[in-house]
Amino acid sequence: MQARREGVREIAVISGKGGTGKTSFTASFAVLARGCVMADCDVDAADMHLLLAPETVERNRFLSGNKAFIRKEACNACGRCVELCRFGAVRVEGGSYSVDSLACEGCGLCVRFCPAGAIDFPVCDCGEWMVSRTRAGKMVHARLTPGAENSGRLVSLVRKEARKIAEGDGTPLVLVDGPPGIGCPVIASVTGASLAVIVTEPTMSGAHDLERVLSLTGHFGIPCAVCVNKWDINPEVTALIEASAEKSGARAAGRVGYDPGVTRAMVSAKTVVETDCAASADISAVWKAVCTIGGFDG
């Protein structure tokens, strides 16, 4: 477990499922914070750039893991790699041996025991990570190659670089836009965070997924605040969610009502709080509550 760190504070905005409005909240929080570094840790499907029009100033390749590669000119077709590969990644066509990179798990067993030394084990290019300037501050974001693994490692890298920038610039806050769910990328997004803000919605699936993510943050001892988005489409379930969150030790950060103006803001490539729709005031109130709960200067 990553220890909670002093100095620069980190707020991780997460959700138990996709589509709750998490990224819209994070981008709005960044505008309201008036000085933060953002870390878009939804590396499989990053989209905060759609709202903040970043100007990329630095690009870096993300190299992680290894895959076997058979050099055909050195292969003597002994078949030892086929015998050893428990993942069925070695293909044989017309007496020619090759490795299916999608099936290869990178264990390296075939590399070690190839009698001809014909199998290389190069590091994988799994995507890229970037540093950009936006109107709300600097942002570190990434793009994982479709089908690539090690998303948790890339998330950790994005957070590390965002924190490094914040420390170098004297910026007191890092805002993390976490991925949905409760898997490895989410764990990498929240461990060591000062506060997790969970954005949920008033549906039974939303309530179920909130329980799962509260169990996760509880396991890692991360303080939580819960916000119900579009609460007024089902006030009864909203009350149920808030009661469940309180029972789990989380604090209520407020409610945001359903507002078509949110969609209009997205179409205009603006954050919600950069418009005058009703949800703008609601999100501003949630941000104030988050700052109070987390002990931040809002």
Backbone bond lengths (Angstrom), bond angles and torsions (degrees), N, CA, C in turn:
res aa  C-N    CA-C-N  psi(-1)  N-CA   C-N-CA  omega(-1)  CA-C   N-CA-C  phi
1 M - - - 1.466 - - 1.523 110.22 -
2 Q 1.311 115.79 136.54 1.458 121.27 -179.96 1.522 109.05 -82.24
3 A 1.322 117.23 126.70 1.458 120.95 -177.61 1.523 110.80 -69.39
4 R 1.337 116.13 147.16 1.452 119.95 176.27 1.519 108.62 -69.71
5 R 1.335 115.82 133.42 1.453 120.48 -171.71 1.519 111.34 -106.85
6 E 1.337 115.89 144.31 1.453 121.10 179.68 1.526 109.41 -89.17
7 G 1.341 115.66 178.15 1.460 119.72 -178.58 1.508 109.53 86.15
8 V 1.313 117.11 -110.85 1.460 121.60 176.36 1.523 108.70 -65.72
9 R 1.322 116.80 129.99 1.461 121.30 179.02 1.524 109.32 -97.09
10 E 1.325 115.58 149.89 1.462 120.81 179.70 1.522 110.44 -125.24
11 I 1.317 115.89 127.49 1.459 122.00 171.62 1.519 107.31 -109.87
12 A 1.319 116.58 121.23 1.460 121.54 178.30 1.524 108.81 -103.76
13 V 1.319 116.48 120.66 1.464 121.74 178.80 1.526 107.50 -98.23
14 I 1.326 116.20 117.90 1.458 120.78 -174.16 1.524 110.06 -133.66
15 S 1.329 115.03 176.03 1.464 121.04 177.00 1.518 107.66 -155.71
16 G 1.299 116.70 154.49 1.454 119.36 178.87 1.511 112.72 -76.41
17 K 1.323 117.35 -14.88 1.460 122.10 -178.48 1.522 109.48 -148.11
18 G 1.312 116.73 166.30 1.451 120.36 177.77 1.519 111.72 -80.65
19 G 1.327 116.10 159.23 1.455 121.01 173.78 1.506 116.33 83.52
20 T 1.332 118.38 13.40 1.467 119.91 -178.97 1.527 112.73 -86.96
21 G 1.328 117.86 -10.57 1.460 120.98 -177.42 1.515 113.50 102.94
22 K 1.318 116.56 11.92 1.466 122.59 -175.96 1.530 112.88 -54.28
23 T 1.321 117.15 -48.29 1.465 120.12 -177.27 1.523 111.37 -68.25
24 S 1.330 117.08 -37.15 1.468 120.05 176.64 1.524 110.70 -61.36
25 F 1.330 116.50 -39.37 1.462 120.61 177.58 1.529 110.41 -66.27
26 T 1.326 117.18 -46.55 1.465 120.27 -176.85 1.522 111.23 -61.07
27 A 1.334 116.71 -45.53 1.464 120.23 179.85 1.527 110.86 -63.36
28 S 1.326 116.77 -39.52 1.466 120.18 177.54 1.524 110.93 -66.40
29 F 1.329 116.89 -41.64 1.463 120.29 177.13 1.528 110.69 -59.14
30 A 1.330 116.23 -39.18 1.471 119.99 -179.15 1.525 110.92 -62.58
31 V 1.332 116.48 -40.83 1.466 120.18 177.90 1.524 110.33 -66.02
32 L 1.328 116.57 -42.50 1.464 120.79 -178.44 1.527 112.50 -70.16
33 A 1.326 117.18 -28.65 1.467 120.76 -177.25 1.525 112.27 -67.89
34 R 1.325 116.88 -25.35 1.469 122.14 178.91 1.534 111.81 53.08
35 G 1.304 115.18 47.99 1.461 119.69 178.18 1.512 111.61 136.92
36 C 1.319 117.00 87.65 1.461 121.19 178.04 1.526 107.94 -155.81
37 V 1.313 115.46 169.38 1.460 121.78 170.68 1.520 106.71 -112.12
38 M 1.312 116.66 133.69 1.461 121.16 -179.19 1.520 110.81 -100.92
39 A 1.330 114.99 144.38 1.465 121.72 175.11 1.520 107.29 -126.94
40 D 1.326 116.56 106.17 1.464 120.31 177.81 1.522 107.73 -85.12
41 C 1.323 115.54 98.63 1.462 121.09 -173.80 1.523 113.51 -96.14
42 D 1.310 117.29 8.70 1.465 119.96 173.41 1.528 107.16 -85.62
43 V 1.332 115.77 69.56 1.466 120.83 -167.39 1.525 113.14 -70.95
44 D 1.334 117.66 -19.89 1.461 119.94 177.40 1.521 111.71 -76.47
45 A 1.325 116.65 -27.11 1.467 120.20 -178.14 1.528 109.53 -152.44
46 A 1.324 116.04 58.91 1.468 120.72 -178.79 1.527 110.46 -64.06
47 D 1.339 116.53 136.02 1.465 118.16 -178.93 1.528 114.07 -143.93
48 M 1.334 118.01 5.58 1.456 118.61 179.34 1.530 111.31 -65.82
49 H 1.332 116.29 -24.52 1.464 119.77 178.63 1.531 111.63 -63.31
50 L 1.326 117.48 -23.68 1.463 120.39 -179.83 1.525 111.59 -66.43
51 L 1.331 116.57 -26.29 1.460 121.04 -178.86 1.522 113.15 -95.71
52 L 1.334 116.81 -23.84 1.466 119.43 -169.84 1.523 114.36 -113.51
53 A 1.329 118.22 0.66 1.467 122.86 174.97 1.527 112.48 44.22
54 P 1.326 117.84 63.04 1.466 119.70 -175.26 1.525 113.58 -70.36
55 E 1.321 114.49 147.99 1.467 122.15 170.48 1.527 106.46 -104.04
56 T 1.316 116.69 107.62 1.460 120.70 -175.23 1.521 110.59 -73.86
57 V 1.333 115.46 127.85 1.464 120.76 -178.46 1.526 112.02 -113.31
58 E 1.331 117.02 -10.47 1.465 119.91 -179.27 1.525 109.13 -153.06
59 R 1.329 116.14 133.77 1.465 121.94 176.77 1.526 109.27 -126.51
60 N 1.326 115.44 138.95 1.458 120.69 179.63 1.521 109.38 -139.58
61 R 1.326 116.69 141.40 1.461 120.36 175.70 1.526 109.51 -76.95
62 F 1.313 115.66 146.06 1.460 121.35 175.66 1.522 107.97 -103.88
63 L 1.318 116.00 107.68 1.459 122.42 -178.91 1.522 108.46 -106.25
64 S 1.330 115.89 125.69 1.461 118.47 -176.03 1.520 110.27 -160.38
65 G 1.321 116.32 137.31 1.455 120.62 177.96 1.527 112.03 75.88
66 N 1.316 115.44 173.27 1.463 121.37 -179.00 1.521 110.27 -136.51
67 K 1.319 116.01 153.61 1.460 122.52 175.11 1.527 108.70 -132.83
68 A 1.325 115.24 143.15 1.465 119.67 178.77 1.525 110.58 -74.44
69 F 1.330 115.20 145.94 1.464 121.59 177.77 1.528 108.63 -141.73
70 I 1.328 116.33 122.63 1.464 121.05 -177.46 1.527 109.86 -91.41
71 R 1.337 115.43 123.19 1.465 120.72 174.10 1.531 108.08 -82.36
72 K 1.311 115.13 107.70 1.465 120.16 -172.06 1.521 112.86 -61.28
73 E 1.333 116.92 -32.12 1.464 118.93 -178.60 1.527 112.15 -69.92
74 A 1.349 116.43 -20.24 1.468 119.91 -179.63 1.526 112.66 -101.44
75 C 1.330 116.93 -13.55 1.468 121.54 -176.16 1.530 110.60 -73.72
76 N 1.352 116.23 133.54 1.469 120.10 177.93 1.527 112.24 -102.96
77 A 1.360 116.00 11.22 1.470 122.24 175.33 1.524 112.91 57.90
78 C 1.326 116.68 38.52 1.467 119.60 -179.63 1.526 112.35 -75.58
79 G 1.327 117.12 -23.17 1.457 121.14 178.40 1.516 115.15 84.99
80 R 1.327 117.35 4.43 1.463 120.05 -178.49 1.528 111.76 -62.03
81 C 1.314 117.20 -37.26 1.470 120.66 -179.31 1.524 111.21 -65.13
82 V 1.327 116.92 -36.14 1.464 120.49 177.99 1.524 110.04 -64.08
83 E 1.321 116.32 -41.51 1.464 121.17 179.84 1.528 111.60 -64.17
84 L 1.320 116.59 -38.13 1.463 120.81 -173.56 1.526 113.93 -82.57
85 C 1.324 117.67 -29.81 1.473 119.89 -171.99 1.524 111.13 -75.37
86 R 1.307 116.24 110.10 1.461 121.01 -179.52 1.526 112.00 -79.80
87 F 1.339 116.67 -6.80 1.460 120.59 -178.76 1.530 112.38 -100.45
88 G 1.327 116.47 -0.81 1.460 119.93 179.40 1.513 113.15 63.21
89 A 1.333 116.37 33.67 1.463 120.12 -174.76 1.526 113.48 -86.60
90 V 1.333 117.61 -14.28 1.466 119.94 -177.97 1.528 109.19 -87.98
91 R 1.305 116.01 126.46 1.460 122.34 -179.47 1.534 109.65 -106.93
92 V 1.334 115.84 141.58 1.462 121.34 177.97 1.523 108.27 -124.71
93 E 1.316 115.81 117.92 1.464 121.05 178.92 1.522 109.16 -134.63
94 G 1.323 114.62 116.94 1.464 119.20 179.35 1.508 113.32 60.21
95 G 1.325 116.65 34.05 1.456 120.97 -179.69 1.510 114.40 80.30
96 S 1.340 117.00 1.49 1.466 121.47 179.91 1.524 109.60 -102.47
97 Y 1.331 116.25 133.12 1.461 122.01 -176.34 1.534 110.35 -102.74
98 S 1.341 115.32 138.74 1.462 120.92 176.64 1.523 108.56 -149.39
99 V 1.328 115.88 166.52 1.463 121.44 -179.23 1.525 109.19 -113.78
100 D 1.330 116.08 128.67 1.459 122.02 173.67 1.528 107.49 -77.64
101 S 1.323 116.87 110.21 1.467 120.49 -173.71 1.528 112.62 -64.60
102 L 1.337 117.27 -26.77 1.460 119.36 178.79 1.524 111.70 -75.05
103 A 1.332 116.41 -30.52 1.468 120.01 -179.86 1.525 112.20 -86.13
104 C 1.330 117.09 -24.66 1.466 121.06 -178.21 1.523 110.54 -67.92
105 E 1.333 115.90 129.23 1.464 121.35 179.32 1.526 112.58 -96.00
106 G 1.322 117.15 0.37 1.459 119.89 175.67 1.511 115.03 72.34
107 C 1.334 117.45 29.00 1.469 119.36 -178.90 1.527 112.08 -75.61
108 G 1.338 117.32 -26.51 1.459 121.14 176.58 1.515 115.47 82.74
109 L 1.329 118.17 6.29 1.460 120.21 -177.78 1.528 111.66 -64.16
110 C 1.326 116.42 -42.29 1.465 119.51 -179.99 1.526 111.04 -64.50
111 V 1.325 116.54 -34.59 1.464 121.08 179.43 1.524 110.26 -63.60
112 R 1.320 115.09 -43.73 1.461 120.43 -176.89 1.529 112.42 -66.76
113 F 1.329 117.19 -37.14 1.461 119.54 -171.19 1.527 114.79 -107.84
114 C 1.328 118.13 7.46 1.466 119.62 176.43 1.533 109.08 -67.11
115 P 1.343 118.91 116.53 1.474 120.48 -176.38 1.525 113.09 -66.44
116 A 1.330 116.77 -23.62 1.465 119.60 -179.09 1.522 112.40 -93.48
117 G 1.330 117.22 -4.83 1.464 120.10 -176.99 1.514 112.14 60.30
118 A 1.344 115.30 35.74 1.465 120.34 -172.72 1.526 113.58 -96.80
119 I 1.335 117.20 4.49 1.465 119.40 -175.61 1.523 109.89 -113.34
120 D 1.317 115.43 120.61 1.461 121.58 175.07 1.526 109.45 -89.54
121 F 1.335 115.25 164.95 1.468 120.31 -176.23 1.529 109.40 -138.18
122 P 1.337 117.15 63.33 1.470 119.93 -174.80 1.527 112.62 -71.84
123 V 1.325 114.90 153.12 1.455 120.49 175.21 1.527 108.71 -70.24
124 C 1.327 116.71 150.00 1.466 121.42 -175.15 1.526 111.66 -94.01
125 D 1.310 115.13 139.79 1.460 121.47 170.81 1.525 106.39 -89.12
126 C 1.341 116.40 105.87 1.468 121.17 -171.57 1.525 113.86 -103.71
127 G 1.314 117.64 5.20 1.461 118.88 179.67 1.511 111.44 145.51
128 E 1.324 116.07 -154.08 1.457 120.75 -179.64 1.521 110.30 -148.78
129 W 1.332 115.08 156.47 1.456 120.22 172.19 1.519 108.61 -129.41
130 M 1.325 115.14 149.58 1.453 120.98 -170.11 1.523 111.58 -134.27
131 V 1.310 114.83 155.00 1.464 122.34 169.72 1.519 106.71 -116.29
132 S 1.329 116.17 129.11 1.465 120.52 -176.85 1.516 111.15 -133.78
133 R 1.322 114.26 158.97 1.460 120.95 171.50 1.524 108.48 -101.26
134 T 1.324 116.17 138.35 1.459 121.09 174.97 1.523 108.22 -133.46
135 R 1.311 116.00 170.45 1.470 119.60 179.18 1.526 112.05 -68.37
136 A 1.346 116.97 -14.56 1.466 120.65 179.00 1.523 112.36 -100.98
137 G 1.331 117.44 -2.06 1.458 120.60 -178.41 1.518 111.10 131.40
138 K 1.305 115.83 -176.60 1.457 120.53 179.81 1.531 110.29 -76.02
139 M 1.321 114.88 149.18 1.459 119.92 -178.24 1.527 109.72 -137.42
140 V 1.328 115.22 134.35 1.460 121.59 171.54 1.519 106.75 -105.63
141 H 1.312 116.48 126.60 1.463 120.09 -178.37 1.515 108.96 -143.77
142 A 1.318 116.77 169.08 1.460 120.07 -172.43 1.517 110.68 -149.83
143 R 1.317 113.95 164.82 1.464 121.06 176.80 1.524 107.83 -136.90
144 L 1.322 116.31 110.98 1.458 121.27 178.09 1.523 108.78 -82.42
145 T 1.325 116.67 134.62 1.459 120.57 177.73 1.528 109.48 -59.72
146 P 1.339 118.80 133.17 1.468 120.42 179.64 1.530 111.64 -52.99
147 G 1.317 115.74 129.27 1.455 120.91 179.99 1.514 114.31 86.14
148 A 1.337 117.32 -8.45 1.466 120.04 -178.83 1.522 110.57 -76.00
149 E 1.331 114.82 154.87 1.456 120.50 178.94 1.528 110.00 -99.72
150 N 1.326 115.43 -172.08 1.466 122.88 177.28 1.526 112.97 68.00
151 S 1.350 117.32 32.94 1.459 119.14 177.71 1.524 111.17 -63.82
152 G 1.336 117.63 -35.32 1.455 120.22 177.74 1.515 112.10 -62.16
153 R 1.321 116.33 -38.38 1.460 120.44 178.62 1.527 110.87 -67.06
154 L 1.326 116.97 -38.15 1.462 120.31 178.08 1.525 110.55 -67.85
155 V 1.321 117.31 -39.14 1.465 120.95 176.05 1.528 110.28 -59.09
156 S 1.319 116.74 -45.81 1.466 120.67 179.37 1.522 110.99 -61.09
157 L 1.331 116.38 -38.19 1.461 120.61 178.63 1.525 111.01 -65.79
158 V 1.331 117.14 -43.35 1.465 120.97 179.14 1.527 110.44 -60.76
159 R 1.328 116.63 -45.36 1.471 120.01 178.37 1.526 111.54 -62.62
160 K 1.320 116.23 -42.89 1.462 120.46 -179.05 1.523 111.03 -61.06
161 E 1.331 116.38 -44.61 1.458 119.85 -178.57 1.530 111.29 -68.63
162 A 1.334 116.69 -37.41 1.465 119.80 178.09 1.525 110.45 -63.54
163 R 1.313 115.61 -42.23 1.466 119.40 179.33 1.528 110.90 -66.17
164 K 1.323 116.36 -38.89 1.465 120.14 179.05 1.531 110.40 -61.25
165 I 1.334 116.29 -42.04 1.465 120.25 178.45 1.525 110.35 -64.77
166 A 1.338 116.45 -44.11 1.466 120.36 -179.59 1.526 111.04 -60.58
167 E 1.317 116.45 -43.50 1.466 119.93 179.61 1.523 111.05 -65.99
168 G 1.330 116.45 -40.16 1.458 119.78 -179.76 1.516 113.12 -68.05
169 D 1.333 116.37 -34.28 1.466 120.89 -178.17 1.523 113.09 -90.75
170 G 1.330 116.67 -6.54 1.462 119.34 -176.02 1.517 112.75 72.63
171 T 1.323 116.56 27.42 1.466 121.72 178.79 1.528 108.79 -88.80
172 P 1.324 118.42 127.20 1.470 119.75 -170.58 1.525 115.50 -81.26
173 L 1.340 117.63 -9.39 1.462 118.66 -170.52 1.524 112.17 -136.19
174 V 1.340 115.42 135.96 1.464 122.43 169.68 1.521 107.52 -114.72
175 L 1.327 116.07 126.68 1.463 122.02 176.23 1.520 108.59 -103.01
176 V 1.320 116.22 121.53 1.461 121.94 -177.51 1.521 109.42 -105.09
177 D 1.323 116.33 122.65 1.466 121.00 171.43 1.522 106.68 -93.88
178 G 1.323 116.14 101.37 1.454 120.39 -174.32 1.516 112.85 -82.88
179 P 1.330 116.90 164.17 1.460 120.88 176.00 1.524 110.56 -77.57
180 P 1.327 117.81 164.24 1.467 120.08 177.05 1.526 111.13 -76.92
181 G 1.327 115.59 167.56 1.457 120.18 176.03 1.512 113.03 92.30
182 I 1.346 115.47 -160.32 1.469 121.24 -178.90 1.526 111.44 -136.52
183 G 1.326 117.92 14.11 1.455 121.49 -174.67 1.517 113.96 -80.36
184 C 1.329 114.82 -166.59 1.466 122.27 -175.85 1.529 113.28 -53.73
185 P 1.348 120.03 -44.82 1.467 118.75 179.75 1.529 112.80 -61.94
186 V 1.338 117.11 -34.32 1.468 120.18 178.30 1.524 110.19 -69.42
187 I 1.322 116.18 -43.50 1.466 119.95 177.87 1.525 110.16 -58.76
188 A 1.338 116.37 -42.58 1.463 120.32 178.40 1.526 111.76 -65.82
189 S 1.330 117.51 -24.78 1.469 121.55 -179.08 1.517 113.04 -79.67
190 V 1.340 117.37 -29.88 1.466 119.21 -169.76 1.523 114.82 -108.77
191 T 1.334 118.71 -22.50 1.461 118.36 -176.47 1.522 110.72 -60.48
192 G 1.312 115.53 129.08 1.455 120.48 -179.58 1.512 114.80 83.60
193 A 1.343 118.25 -0.87 1.464 120.69 -179.69 1.528 110.49 -70.90
194 S 1.321 115.72 152.63 1.462 120.52 178.06 1.523 111.34 -74.05
195 L 1.337 115.95 -32.79 1.460 121.18 -178.12 1.518 108.86 -158.01
196 A 1.325 116.13 140.02 1.462 121.36 172.25 1.521 108.10 -108.27
197 V 1.319 115.72 126.71 1.461 121.35 174.93 1.521 107.23 -104.04
198 I 1.318 116.40 117.82 1.458 121.22 -176.75 1.524 108.79 -102.30
199 V 1.324 115.46 119.83 1.465 121.33 177.85 1.524 107.77 -99.44
200 T 1.319 116.05 121.90 1.456 120.14 -178.92 1.521 109.67 -129.12
201 E 1.324 116.24 178.86 1.458 121.47 -179.75 1.523 109.11 -133.81
202 P 1.335 117.83 155.08 1.467 120.81 -172.81 1.529 113.69 -83.72
203 T 1.319 115.55 64.42 1.458 121.91 173.84 1.520 107.53 -127.43
204 M 1.319 117.00 164.32 1.457 119.20 179.82 1.529 110.99 -66.04
205 S 1.339 116.75 -36.62 1.466 118.61 176.44 1.523 110.42 -67.11
206 G 1.345 116.44 -36.41 1.454 119.83 176.85 1.518 111.73 -63.64
207 A 1.341 116.26 -41.35 1.464 120.73 178.53 1.525 110.91 -64.55
208 H 1.324 116.28 -41.48 1.470 120.70 179.60 1.524 111.19 -64.03
209 D 1.333 116.26 -45.82 1.463 119.76 -178.30 1.526 111.42 -69.20
210 L 1.332 116.83 -30.50 1.461 119.82 175.91 1.527 110.25 -63.51
211 E 1.321 116.91 -41.45 1.464 119.95 178.02 1.524 110.99 -59.01
212 R 1.318 116.21 -40.11 1.469 119.65 -179.30 1.527 111.30 -66.65
213 V 1.324 116.66 -43.61 1.461 118.61 -177.15 1.529 110.82 -73.32
214 L 1.334 117.87 -30.61 1.464 120.24 174.36 1.525 110.90 -67.16
215 S 1.325 116.20 -35.01 1.463 119.69 175.54 1.528 110.53 -64.19
216 L 1.326 115.93 -38.97 1.465 120.55 179.13 1.526 111.44 -65.27
217 T 1.330 116.84 -51.13 1.465 119.46 -178.79 1.524 111.04 -65.75
218 G 1.335 116.36 -33.35 1.458 119.23 176.58 1.515 111.83 -64.54
219 H 1.333 116.24 -38.82 1.463 120.87 179.04 1.524 111.26 -60.71
220 F 1.334 116.52 -38.11 1.462 120.68 -178.29 1.530 112.92 -93.36
221 G 1.322 116.57 3.19 1.457 119.98 176.11 1.511 114.24 66.97
222 I 1.326 116.96 36.15 1.462 121.17 -177.44 1.528 109.38 -98.76
223 P 1.327 118.76 124.26 1.465 120.78 176.88 1.525 110.69 -59.71
224 C 1.335 116.61 143.83 1.463 120.56 -174.64 1.518 112.25 -129.79
225 A 1.322 114.28 147.15 1.458 122.57 168.50 1.520 106.80 -127.50
226 V 1.325 116.64 140.36 1.463 121.24 -175.48 1.521 109.97 -118.68
227 C 1.329 115.30 133.07 1.461 121.89 175.77 1.522 108.72 -122.57
228 V 1.328 116.72 135.45 1.463 121.22 177.62 1.525 108.47 -101.98
229 N 1.319 115.58 116.01 1.459 121.50 179.10 1.531 109.56 -89.38
230 K 1.322 116.20 141.85 1.475 123.08 -177.79 1.529 110.72 56.61
231 W 1.321 115.25 41.91 1.460 121.13 -173.02 1.524 112.50 -59.61
232 D 1.339 116.92 -31.25 1.456 120.06 -171.80 1.524 114.25 -78.05
233 I 1.337 117.76 -3.29 1.465 117.81 175.28 1.525 110.88 -79.19
234 N 1.340 116.97 -14.45 1.459 120.74 177.10 1.531 109.33 -159.73
235 P 1.329 117.30 78.78 1.468 120.56 -176.85 1.526 113.51 -59.33
236 E 1.334 117.28 -32.64 1.464 119.77 -178.31 1.529 110.96 -64.94
237 V 1.327 116.49 -46.59 1.466 119.61 179.41 1.528 110.27 -69.14
238 T 1.326 116.97 -32.79 1.468 119.86 175.54 1.523 110.70 -58.16
239 A 1.330 116.45 -46.11 1.467 120.48 178.99 1.526 110.81 -63.21
240 L 1.329 116.40 -38.57 1.463 120.89 178.07 1.527 111.04 -63.25
241 I 1.331 116.00 -43.57 1.465 121.22 179.98 1.526 110.70 -63.58
242 E 1.311 116.96 -45.49 1.464 120.21 -178.13 1.526 111.62 -65.07
243 A 1.335 116.39 -37.36 1.465 119.64 177.83 1.524 110.77 -66.84
244 S 1.340 116.22 -41.10 1.460 120.82 178.92 1.523 111.15 -64.93
245 A 1.333 116.22 -40.82 1.462 120.28 179.59 1.525 111.04 -64.25
246 E 1.327 116.00 -43.29 1.468 120.08 179.35 1.524 110.98 -63.01
247 K 1.326 116.10 -39.28 1.461 120.58 178.89 1.522 111.05 -63.13
248 S 1.336 116.39 -30.68 1.466 121.33 -179.98 1.521 112.56 -83.68
249 G 1.332 116.89 -1.99 1.458 120.42 178.83 1.512 114.58 94.62
250 A 1.343 117.25 3.91 1.463 120.75 178.78 1.524 109.75 -84.19
251 R 1.319 115.86 156.44 1.461 121.79 177.71 1.519 109.87 -100.67
252 A 1.316 116.74 146.22 1.462 121.26 176.30 1.523 109.17 -81.48
253 A 1.340 115.84 124.97 1.463 120.42 179.81 1.520 111.99 -98.67
254 G 1.331 117.09 -6.14 1.456 119.24 176.95 1.514 113.07 125.87
255 R 1.317 114.09 -175.93 1.458 122.37 -178.03 1.523 109.83 -128.54
256 V 1.318 115.37 148.53 1.466 121.37 174.17 1.521 107.26 -124.17
257 G 1.322 116.41 125.17 1.455 120.53 -178.03 1.520 112.79 -77.91
258 Y 1.321 114.56 160.18 1.469 119.43 176.16 1.525 109.09 -65.56
259 D 1.329 116.08 133.93 1.460 120.33 -176.18 1.527 109.53 -151.39
260 P 1.335 118.47 115.46 1.472 120.60 176.58 1.525 112.73 -59.35
261 G 1.331 116.58 -18.29 1.457 120.05 178.42 1.519 112.87 -63.17
262 V 1.335 117.06 -23.08 1.469 120.42 177.21 1.525 109.84 -63.64
263 T 1.322 116.13 -43.79 1.464 120.21 178.37 1.521 110.87 -64.57
264 R 1.322 116.69 -40.83 1.467 119.47 178.75 1.526 110.93 -63.08
265 A 1.326 116.65 -36.96 1.468 119.91 177.82 1.522 110.53 -63.80
266 M 1.328 116.95 -43.93 1.464 120.32 -179.94 1.521 111.39 -63.43
267 V 1.321 116.56 -42.43 1.464 120.47 179.24 1.528 110.56 -61.97
268 S 1.326 116.05 -31.94 1.470 121.21 179.20 1.523 112.49 -86.02
269 A 1.354 116.72 4.05 1.466 122.25 -178.51 1.526 111.31 58.27
270 K 1.340 115.21 42.00 1.455 121.47 176.79 1.526 109.41 -122.55
271 T 1.318 115.43 155.22 1.458 118.37 170.43 1.525 107.97 -76.41
272 V 1.320 116.20 159.99 1.460 120.30 -176.64 1.527 111.11 -60.70
273 V 1.335 116.87 -38.99 1.465 119.71 -175.94 1.523 112.80 -76.18
274 E 1.316 117.36 -4.15 1.468 120.38 173.90 1.522 111.28 -91.81
275 T 1.325 116.67 7.95 1.460 122.56 176.01 1.522 108.40 -121.56
276 D 1.327 116.08 175.59 1.466 119.46 -178.58 1.528 112.10 -108.04
277 C 1.332 117.26 26.27 1.463 119.64 178.91 1.529 110.20 -75.12
278 A 1.323 115.76 165.58 1.465 120.89 -176.78 1.526 111.86 -62.22
279 A 1.333 116.60 -36.07 1.466 119.83 -178.94 1.522 111.82 -65.03
280 S 1.328 117.03 -23.51 1.460 120.39 178.47 1.525 110.78 -60.82
281 A 1.327 116.24 -45.13 1.467 120.04 178.72 1.525 110.80 -66.42
282 D 1.335 116.69 -38.06 1.467 120.28 179.47 1.526 111.10 -63.45
283 I 1.332 116.59 -45.71 1.464 120.22 -178.67 1.529 110.51 -67.10
284 S 1.323 116.86 -36.40 1.470 119.92 176.65 1.524 110.56 -61.85
285 A 1.335 116.25 -39.53 1.465 120.24 178.06 1.524 111.03 -66.99
286 V 1.332 116.44 -38.34 1.466 120.26 177.28 1.525 110.04 -63.24
287 W 1.334 117.26 -42.10 1.463 120.52 179.60 1.530 111.02 -61.05
288 K 1.322 117.04 -42.32 1.465 120.11 177.81 1.525 110.69 -61.35
289 A 1.339 116.00 -40.52 1.463 119.68 178.73 1.524 111.10 -66.18
290 V 1.332 116.81 -40.14 1.467 121.00 178.38 1.526 110.26 -61.03
291 C 1.321 116.72 -43.53 1.467 120.69 179.36 1.528 111.08 -63.26
292 T 1.319 116.15 -39.09 1.463 120.11 178.61 1.523 111.03 -66.88
293 I 1.326 116.33 -46.07 1.465 121.23 -179.47 1.525 111.16 -62.72
294 G 1.340 115.63 -42.25 1.458 119.81 -177.06 1.514 114.77 -86.34
295 G 1.330 116.89 -7.68 1.458 119.77 -178.87 1.515 112.88 72.53
296 F 1.350 116.20 33.56 1.457 121.16 179.79 1.518 110.00 -99.94
297 D 1.327 115.21 162.71 1.459 120.71 170.68 1.517 107.53 -87.81
298 G 1.331 118.25 112.00 1.454 121.75 -176.34 1.508 112.87 -89.70
